[in-house]
Each structure stands twice: as structure tokens, then as C-alpha cells.
Amino acid sequence: MLLVGAAAAVITAAGVQSARGILGPLFLALVLAIVVHPLRLWLERRMPGWLASTLCILSVYLLVVGIAAAIVVAIARFATLLPAYEDDFVATVEDATRWLHDLGVHPDDVQRLVDSFDLARLAGVVGSTLSGVAGLASSLVFLLALCLFLTVDGRSFPAQLHTARADRPSLVGALGHFASGTRRYLLVSTVFGLVVAILDTIALYLMDVPVPLLWGLLAFLTNYIPNIGFVIGLVPPALLALLDSGPGLMLAVIAVYCVLNLIIQSGIQPKVVGDAVGLSTTLTFVSLVFWSWIIGPVGAIMAVPLTLLVKALLVDADDETRWLRPLIANKADDPVASPAPD
């Protein structure tokens, strides 16, 4: 049974990976529909249903377009800043070369290392990344269409779940637990992301790093990537600090980011996230690696909600597998929630 189950899991993972272009946007649209559902309930008590659905759709569209625009602006701004520091980059490489010579490193090894660092090549990589992001316009249109249909169907879906509860109460309860856990996770990540982004922006402004507001926004967006998101948000300001003022400022930027990460993102946030969604820190990190490999960048951002969905379908919905919950939960007394399918 173990071998058959493992083989089935491998086949399923391969199928999901081959369909990542469809399943990634589909799940992201599902999560966005889940996020705006409480807003729909609040609006429907104050206005006609069609108007509430329209406002929810507009809210999702603004959120998706805003995030996409922020990513494009960050990459474009970084690409335009790099060429202005060409001379500083050359001087930094020369200083590093002399330092390595003083340490006794062989000149040929030093030259090979120097040749591997090329600011124009780095700018080209950033530019190609920007082109790749621009090429995702068709995927963005597909995502917006999915958000439209899922948000419209979200109006009648709770009633359909209520009807299904009579036959499959465990499954409906597990899906409700997945929805509420996803909202709690995104709420916690948003709050901690805002805190980290504000502190990073203030620190970068005091250290006179170029465009601190942009890197604060990038820190906020990358906070949705568990465990390693801060590293992605650290690279642009650290590199600009090195080119603008030398290694001292770069080390200061790295120190500030690491301290904030250790205190907030690695110390406080995982505990709060674990209590909110019932997943251990180890499982959260493994899910990041796994879903990034399976689905790509969307999997990195949606790693926790995807794991919650798998947990709901394979563990919470089946009485015979609920014994697995203490093994993957953040705390042993994590009960199975069964909220009403609202």
C-alpha cells in the first residue's frame, strides 16, 4: 500500500507540474475569491447582490493589477539604476581584486572571478526578467477571467456546500477550515509584511540607500514567500548600497534585514502563522520547496494555502487519517475546525 500510494503521489505531482500554467493561476484566483468573500457578505447586507459581486470583482482586479504593477516597477527601477553605477562597480571590483591579491589568491583565479562579475550582464538579466514579466500579460488576462468567474460563482457556492453537508459533513467542514485558515494566514502575513516593510523603509532612508520606498514595497511583497522571502527583498538594496557607498553600507543593510528577519519573520511570524493555520514550521518550509518545484513562483507565494488544501482533502476530510494531524500541526491540541460554509 505504501509503494502504491507513493507511486500515485509521484504521478499526481508530475501531472500537476505539467499543468502548472493552468493550475497555478486557477488556485491563485481561488485564494483571491476566498479572501474577498467576507467583503461580499458585508456588502450584501447593505446593497443588492449584483452590486456586491461587482464591487468584489473590482477589488480583486485592483489587487492583482496593483501587485503586478509593483513588481514590474521594482524590476524596471532596479534595471535603470544599475547602469548609473558602472564606474562605482568597476572601482569596487578593483578594490576586491587588490584585497584578494593581498590574501595570496592566485592571479588567474582572481581574474576568472573578476570576469564572472559584469554589471552589464546583470542589467541584461534584469532586463530579460522584465521582458518575461511583460510576456505574462496573457497569463494575467487568464487570471483575471478566472477571478471573474470564481467571484460570481462565490455567491451561490455557500448554499451548494450547505446542501452537500448532509452527505459529506467531514469534507465540507474540512473545506471550511481550509478557507478560514487561508484567510488567517494571509491576514497574518499582510500585518507582518507591513511591519517589516515600514521598518525596512525607515532604516534604508536613514542609511541613505537609493529609493527606499521601492525596496520597502518589495520587502512587503516578498514577505508572502515563507522563510526565504526576505533574501529576495534584500538583494536589490544591498547591491545598490555596495555600489553607492561601499561595503560598509552594504553590510549595514544586510545586518538590518537579518536582525528584522530573525526577530520578526523567523521568530515571531512563524509562531503566529503556525498557531493560525495549524502547520509546523518544518512543514511550512518543506511546502515552500515542494510547491515552488511543482508550480513555480505562484507555488512559492501560495505554498501555505496549497498545503492547507491538501491537508483538508487528505487528512481533515477523512476520519481514518485524522491521526496524522498532530504530526503535522504546530501544536498537538489543534482541533479540526468545522466552520459553516459561509
C-alpha positions in Angstrom: 0.0 0.0 0.0 2.9 2.4 0.8 4.5 1.7 -2.6 1.2 2.2 -4.5 0.5 5.4 -2.6 4.0 6.7 -3.3 3.7 5.9 -7.0 0.3 7.6 -7.1 1.7 10.7 -5.4 4.6 10.8 -7.9 2.2 10.5 -10.9 -0.1 13.2 -9.4 2.8 15.5 -8.8 4.0 15.0 -12.4 0.6 15.8 -13.7 0.2 18.9 -11.6 3.7 20.1 -12.7 2.8 19.5 -16.4 -0.4 21.6 -15.9 1.2 24.3 -13.8 0.3 27.0 -16.4 -3.3 26.4 -15.7 -3.4 25.1 -12.1 -1.2 27.9 -10.7 -3.5 30.8 -11.9 -6.6 28.7 -11.0 -5.5 28.3 -7.4 -4.4 31.9 -7.1 -7.8 33.0 -8.3 -9.5 30.6 -5.9 -7.5 32.1 -3.0 -8.4 35.6 -4.1 -12.1 34.7 -4.2 -11.8 33.2 -0.7 -10.2 36.4 0.6 -12.9 38.7 -0.7 -15.8 36.5 0.4 -16.2 38.2 3.8 -16.3 41.5 2.0 -19.1 40.1 -0.2 -21.1 39.1 2.9 -20.7 42.5 4.4 -21.8 44.3 1.2 -24.8 42.0 0.5 -26.3 43.1 3.9 -26.2 46.7 2.6 -26.8 46.6 -1.1 -28.2 44.3 -3.9 -26.3 41.1 -4.6 -25.2 42.1 -8.2 -23.7 45.3 -6.9 -21.8 43.5 -4.1 -20.4 41.0 -6.7 -19.3 43.8 -9.0 -17.5 45.6 -6.1 -15.8 42.3 -5.1 -14.7 41.7 -8.7 -13.3 45.2 -8.9 -11.5 44.8 -5.6 -9.8 41.6 -6.8 -8.9 43.2 -10.1 -7.3 46.2 -8.3 -5.4 43.9 -6.0 -4.0 41.7 -8.9 -3.1 44.6 -11.2 -1.6 46.6 -8.3 0.7 43.7 -7.3 1.7 43.1 -10.9 2.4 46.8 -11.4 4.5 47.0 -8.2 6.7 44.0 -9.3 7.2 45.5 -12.8 8.1 48.9 -11.4 10.5 47.4 -8.9 12.3 45.4 -11.6 12.3 48.3 -14.1 13.6 50.8 -11.5 16.4 48.4 -10.5 17.3 47.9 -14.1 17.6 51.7 -14.8 19.6 52.3 -11.6 22.3 49.8 -12.3 23.9 51.4 -15.4 24.4 54.7 -13.4 26.8 52.8 -11.1 29.0 51.3 -13.8 32.1 53.3 -12.6 31.4 52.5 -8.9 31.1 48.8 -9.8 34.4 48.8 -11.6 36.1 50.5 -8.6 34.5 48.0 -6.2 35.8 45.1 -8.3 39.3 46.6 -8.4 39.3 47.0 -4.7 38.2 43.4 -4.2 40.8 42.3 -6.6 43.6 44.0 -4.7 42.3 42.6 -1.5 42.3 39.1 -2.9 45.9 39.6 -4.2 46.9 40.7 -0.7 45.4 37.5 0.7 47.6 35.4 -1.6 44.9 34.2 -4.0 46.4 33.2 -7.4 46.1 35.9 -10.0 44.5 33.6 -12.6 41.8 32.6 -10.0 41.2 36.3 -9.3 40.9 37.1 -13.0 38.3 34.3 -13.5 36.4 35.6 -10.6 36.5 39.2 -11.9 35.4 38.1 -15.3 32.3 36.5 -13.8 31.2 39.8 -12.4 29.7 42.0 -15.1 27.3 44.8 -14.3 26.1 44.9 -17.9 25.3 41.2 -17.8 23.4 41.7 -14.5 21.4 44.5 -16.1 20.7 42.3 -19.0 19.4 39.6 -16.7 17.2 42.1 -15.0 16.0 43.4 -18.4 15.2 39.9 -19.6 13.3 39.3 -16.4 11.3 42.4 -17.0 10.6 41.2 -20.6 9.5 37.9 -19.2 7.2 39.6 -16.7 5.7 41.7 -19.6 5.2 38.5 -21.5 3.0 37.2 -18.8 0.2 39.5 -20.0 -1.8 36.6 -21.4 -1.5 34.7 -18.1 -2.7 37.9 -16.3 -5.7 38.0 -18.6 -6.4 34.4 -17.8 -6.1 35.0 -14.1 -8.5 38.0 -14.2 -11.0 35.9 -16.1 -10.8 33.1 -13.5 -11.2 35.7 -10.8 -14.4 37.0 -12.5 -16.0 33.6 -12.8 -15.0 32.4 -9.3 -16.2 35.6 -7.7 -19.5 35.4 -9.5 -19.9 31.7 -8.5 -19.0 32.5 -5.0 -22.4 34.0 -4.4 -24.2 30.6 -4.8 -21.4 28.3 -3.7 -22.0 28.5 0.1 -25.6 27.3 -0.4 -24.3 24.4 -2.5 -21.9 23.5 0.3 -24.7 23.6 2.8 -26.6 21.1 0.7 -23.6 18.8 0.4 -23.0 18.9 4.2 -25.8 16.4 4.8 -24.0 13.7 2.8 -20.3 14.7 3.4 -20.1 16.7 6.6 -16.4 16.0 7.1 -15.4 17.1 3.7 -17.5 20.3 3.9 -16.1 21.1 7.3 -12.5 20.5 6.1 -13.1 22.9 3.1 -14.5 25.5 5.5 -11.4 25.0 7.7 -9.2 25.5 4.6 -10.9 28.7 3.7 -10.8 30.2 7.1 -7.1 29.1 7.6 -6.2 30.7 4.3 -7.7 34.0 5.3 -6.0 33.9 8.7 -2.6 33.1 7.0 -2.9 35.9 4.5 -4.0 38.3 7.3 -1.0 37.5 9.5 1.4 37.7 6.5 -0.1 41.1 5.5 0.3 42.5 9.0 3.8 41.3 9.5 4.7 42.3 5.9 3.5 45.9 6.6 5.6 46.0 9.9 8.7 44.7 8.2 8.2 47.0 5.2 7.8 50.1 7.3 10.9 49.3 9.4 13.0 48.4 6.3 12.0 51.7 4.6 12.8 53.8 7.7 16.2 52.0 8.1 17.1 52.4 4.4 16.0 56.1 4.4 18.2 56.7 7.5 21.2 54.9 5.8 20.6 57.0 2.6 20.1 54.0 0.3 18.5 55.0 -3.1 14.7 54.7 -3.5 14.0 53.2 0.0 10.2 53.3 -0.6 10.5 51.0 -3.5 12.6 48.4 -1.6 10.1 48.7 1.3 7.4 47.8 -1.1 9.5 44.9 -2.4 10.0 43.7 1.2 6.3 43.7 1.8 5.6 41.7 -1.4 8.3 39.1 -0.7 7.0 38.6 2.8 4.3 36.3 1.4 7.1 33.8 0.4 7.8 31.8 3.6 11.3 31.6 5.1 13.3 32.9 2.2 11.3 35.9 1.0 13.4 38.4 2.9 16.5 37.2 1.0 14.9 38.1 -2.3 13.9 41.5 -1.0 17.4 42.1 0.4 19.4 41.7 -2.8 18.5 45.0 -4.7 19.0 47.4 -1.7 22.2 45.6 -0.6 23.7 45.7 -4.1 22.8 49.4 -4.5 24.3 50.2 -1.1 27.5 48.5 -2.2 27.7 50.5 -5.4 26.6 53.7 -3.9 28.7 53.9 -0.7 30.9 50.8 -0.5 30.9 47.5 1.6 30.3 49.3 4.9 26.8 50.4 3.9 26.1 47.0 2.2 26.9 45.2 5.4 24.8 47.6 7.4 21.8 46.9 5.1 22.4 43.2 5.4 22.6 43.4 9.2 19.4 45.4 9.5 17.5 42.9 7.2 18.9 39.9 9.1 18.0 41.4 12.5 14.5 42.2 11.4 14.2 38.7 9.8 15.4 36.9 12.9 13.2 38.8 15.2 10.0 39.2 13.2 10.0 36.9 10.2 11.9 33.9 11.7 11.0 34.3 15.4 7.5 35.8 15.8 5.8 35.3 12.5 6.3 31.5 12.1 4.8 31.0 15.6 1.8 33.2 14.8 1.3 31.6 11.4 1.6 28.1 12.9 -1.0 28.9 15.5 -3.2 30.5 12.9 -3.2 27.6 10.3 -2.0 24.6 12.4 1.1 23.8 10.4 4.6 23.1 11.8 7.5 25.4 10.8 9.3 22.5 9.2 6.3 21.5 7.1 5.9 25.2 6.0 9.5 25.3 4.8 9.2 21.9 3.0 6.0 23.0 1.4 7.7 26.1 0.0 10.4 24.0 -1.7 7.9 21.4 -2.9 5.3 23.8 -4.4 8.0 26.0 -5.9 9.2 23.0 -7.8 5.8 21.8 -8.8 4.1 25.1 -9.8 6.8 27.7 -9.9 6.7 31.3 -8.5 3.0 31.0 -7.7 3.7 27.9 -5.7 6.3 29.8 -3.6 3.7 32.5 -2.8 0.8 30.1 -2.3 2.8 27.3 -0.5 0.9 27.5 2.8 -2.6 27.7 1.2 -1.8 24.9 -1.1 -0.6 22.7 1.8 -3.8 23.6 3.7 -5.9 22.5 0.8 -4.0 19.1 0.5 -4.3 18.7 4.3 -8.1 19.5 4.1 -8.7 16.9 1.4 -6.4 14.1 2.5 -6.3 14.5 6.3 -9.2 16.6 7.7 -11.9 15.2 5.4 -11.2 11.5 6.3 -11.8 10.2 9.8 -9.3 7.4 9.2 -6.4 9.8 8.5 -7.1 12.4 11.2 -4.5 10.8 13.4 -1.9 12.5 11.1 -2.9 15.9 12.3 -0.7 16.0 15.5 2.3 15.0 13.4 2.0 18.0 11.0 0.4 20.6 13.3 2.2 23.4 15.1 0.6 22.2 18.4 -0.7 18.9 19.5 -4.1 20.1 20.6 -5.0 21.6 17.3 -8.7 20.6 16.8 -10.4 20.1 13.5 -12.4 23.2 12.9 -15.7 22.8 11.1 -17.0 26.3 10.3 -20.1 26.9 8.5 -19.7 27.1 4.7 -20.3 30.8 4.5 
